[in-house]
Amino acid sequence: MYLVIDTETCNTLEQPFCYDIGYAITDRTGRIYLERSFVVAEMFLDNKDLMESCYFAEKVPQYWEDIKNGKRVLKSIYNIRKQIKQDMRDFKIQDVGAYNMGFDKRALNNTIRYCSKSLIRWFFPFGTQYFCIWNMACQVLMTKVKYIKFAIQNDFISDSGNLETSAESCYKWLTNSIDFVESHTGLEDVRIEIAIMAECYRQHKKMNKEIYSACWRIPQRKRKELELREVFR
């Protein structure tokens, strides 16, 4: 059993603060047992300047609608953390993952430290094991010849000329949905991350699940290998 989490943040990428936290309890097949979606009250209500400058600031009115209709719950970061810890106890979970777990872990720690004035230093319980779905997918999905060809044919190439390795690009390939656009809201993004995670496990291949910020380079190396084979064929 795993907890897969996604955050949407304000402030800078180096010092992110969460305003949207979505997560789900799942197994390695992708079956979802529990979902929760929270809006962080301290950021959403008390830091309006930060919210106005966040990347998806235009979605703030929609968040208010979601809170009113019960789709998302407005809670303090303390109570969100308390609920997550309770859900982890109930499902006996030690493993927490995300697509780019390094970023989400940093954002959650930053937020609880900021809001508690450093009284609480760590968001997750001591002993939590972290895994990164991005790293997993870069190893066993986006090194596939089919993905590399798909990315090139559909121009999933970054400005610097690298294959895109985002959750959105990977999910487009898995579902063959070129027009799919990632929601960039916590819980909705968690669902596609779980689908990617489950596909990684279905490969039955050895993979490093640890946080590795340079994992995007793995598919680039595979692409170069394939190009060299074509040259010397």
C-alpha positions in Angstrom: 0.0 0.0 0.0 1.2 3.5 -0.9 0.3 7.1 -0.4 0.7 9.1 -3.6 0.6 12.9 -3.1 0.7 16.0 -5.3 1.0 19.7 -4.3 0.4 22.9 -6.0 2.5 25.7 -4.8 3.1 29.5 -4.5 6.2 31.5 -3.9 9.4 30.4 -5.7 10.5 27.0 -7.0 13.4 27.1 -4.6 11.2 27.9 -1.6 7.7 26.6 -2.5 4.7 26.7 -0.2 1.7 24.5 -0.7 -1.8 25.8 -1.2 -3.3 22.6 -2.7 -2.6 19.1 -1.3 -4.2 16.1 -2.9 -3.4 12.5 -2.2 -4.7 8.9 -2.5 -4.1 5.5 -1.0 -3.4 2.9 -3.6 -1.7 -0.4 -4.3 0.8 -1.2 -7.0 -2.0 -2.2 -9.4 -3.4 1.4 -9.3 -6.5 0.5 -7.3 -7.5 3.5 -5.2 -8.8 3.0 -1.7 -9.1 6.5 -0.5 -8.8 10.0 -1.9 -8.6 13.4 -0.2 -8.2 17.0 -1.5 -7.3 19.9 0.7 -6.8 23.6 0.3 -4.2 25.0 2.8 -6.0 27.8 4.7 -2.8 29.6 5.8 -1.7 30.1 2.2 -5.1 30.5 0.6 -6.6 33.0 3.1 -3.6 34.6 4.9 -1.1 35.0 2.1 -3.1 36.6 -0.7 -0.1 38.3 -2.2 1.7 35.0 -2.7 -1.5 33.4 -4.1 -1.8 36.2 -6.6 1.7 35.6 -7.9 1.4 31.8 -8.1 1.7 30.1 -11.5 -2.0 29.1 -11.6 -3.4 32.1 -9.9 -6.3 32.2 -12.4 -7.7 29.0 -10.8 -8.3 30.7 -7.4 -12.0 31.4 -8.2 -12.5 27.7 -9.2 -11.0 26.6 -5.8 -13.6 28.7 -4.0 -16.3 26.9 -6.0 -14.8 23.5 -5.2 -14.7 24.4 -1.5 -18.3 25.5 -1.6 -19.5 22.3 -3.3 -17.4 20.0 -1.1 -15.0 18.9 -3.8 -12.1 20.2 -1.7 -11.8 20.9 2.0 -10.3 24.1 3.4 -8.1 23.2 6.4 -5.0 24.3 8.2 -1.7 22.7 7.4 -1.7 21.3 10.9 -5.0 19.5 10.4 -4.0 18.3 6.9 -0.9 16.8 8.3 -2.8 15.2 11.2 -5.3 13.6 8.7 -2.4 12.3 6.5 -0.7 10.8 9.6 -4.0 9.1 10.6 -4.6 7.7 7.1 -1.0 6.3 7.1 -1.7 4.6 10.4 -5.0 3.2 9.3 -3.6 1.7 6.1 -0.2 0.8 7.7 1.7 2.9 5.1 5.3 3.8 5.2 5.9 4.5 1.5 5.0 7.9 0.1 5.5 8.9 -3.5 5.0 11.6 -6.0 6.0 12.5 -9.5 9.1 14.5 -8.6 8.9 13.6 -4.9 11.9 15.7 -4.1 9.9 18.9 -5.0 6.7 17.9 -3.1 8.7 16.8 0.0 10.5 20.1 0.0 7.2 22.1 -0.4 5.5 20.2 2.4 8.4 20.6 4.8 8.7 24.3 3.9 5.0 24.9 4.5 4.8 23.2 7.9 8.0 25.0 9.0 6.8 28.4 7.8 3.3 28.0 9.4 4.7 26.6 12.7 7.6 29.1 12.9 9.9 26.1 12.7 8.2 24.4 15.7 7.5 21.5 13.4 10.3 20.7 11.0 9.1 17.6 9.1 5.8 17.1 7.4 5.8 13.3 7.3 6.3 10.9 10.3 9.8 9.7 11.2 10.6 6.5 9.2 8.6 7.4 6.1 10.1 5.9 3.0 10.0 8.1 -0.2 9.8 7.0 -3.8 9.7 9.0 -7.0 7.4 8.0 -9.8 9.2 10.4 -12.2 12.5 8.4 -11.6 10.6 5.1 -12.1 9.0 6.2 -15.3 12.2 7.6 -16.7 13.8 4.2 -16.3 11.1 1.7 -17.4 8.6 3.7 -19.6 10.3 6.6 -21.2 13.3 4.6 -22.3 11.1 2.5 -24.5 11.6 2.9 -28.3 7.8 3.5 -28.6 7.9 6.4 -26.2 10.9 8.0 -27.8 9.4 7.8 -31.3 6.1 9.1 -30.0 7.7 12.1 -28.3 9.7 13.0 -31.4 6.8 12.6 -33.7 4.6 14.8 -31.5 7.2 17.3 -30.8 7.4 16.5 -27.0 10.8 18.2 -27.0 12.0 20.9 -24.6 13.5 24.2 -25.7 16.9 22.7 -25.0 16.2 19.8 -27.3 15.6 17.1 -24.7 12.7 14.6 -24.7 10.0 15.8 -22.3 9.6 13.6 -19.3 6.7 15.3 -17.5 3.7 13.3 -16.1 1.6 14.9 -18.8 3.8 13.7 -21.7 4.1 10.2 -20.2 0.3 10.0 -19.6 -0.4 11.1 -23.2 1.8 8.3 -24.5 0.2 5.7 -22.1 -3.3 6.6 -23.1 -2.5 7.7 -26.7 -4.3 11.0 -25.9 -2.4 13.7 -27.7 -4.8 16.4 -26.5 -4.7 15.5 -22.8 -3.8 18.5 -20.6 -2.7 18.0 -17.0 -5.1 19.7 -14.6 -2.4 21.1 -12.3 -4.6 20.6 -9.3 -3.5 18.2 -6.5 -5.9 15.3 -6.5 -6.5 15.2 -10.3 -2.8 15.0 -10.9 -2.4 12.3 -8.3 -4.8 10.1 -10.4 -2.6 10.2 -13.5 0.5 9.7 -11.4 -1.0 6.6 -9.9 -1.7 5.3 -13.4 1.9 5.9 -14.4 3.2 4.2 -11.2 1.0 1.2 -11.9 2.3 0.9 -15.4 5.8 1.0 -14.1 5.2 -1.9 -11.8 3.5 -3.8 -14.6 6.8 -3.9 -16.5 8.3 -6.2 -13.8 11.7 -4.6 -14.2 14.3 -3.7 -11.7 14.2 0.0 -11.0 15.6 2.6 -8.6 12.6 4.2 -6.9 14.6 6.8 -4.9 14.5 10.6 -5.4 16.8 11.5 -8.3 16.5 15.0 -9.7 18.6 14.1 -12.8 16.4 11.2 -13.8 15.3 13.1 -16.9 18.7 12.4 -18.4 18.0 8.6 -18.6 15.7 8.8 -21.6 18.1 11.2 -23.3 20.9 8.7 -23.1 18.6 6.0 -24.5 17.7 8.3 -27.4 21.3 8.9 -28.2 22.0 5.2 -28.2 19.2 4.6 -30.6 20.4 7.4 -32.9 24.0 5.9 -32.9 22.6 2.5 -33.8 20.9 4.0 -36.8 24.1 5.8 -37.9 26.2 2.7 -37.8 23.6 0.3 -39.0 
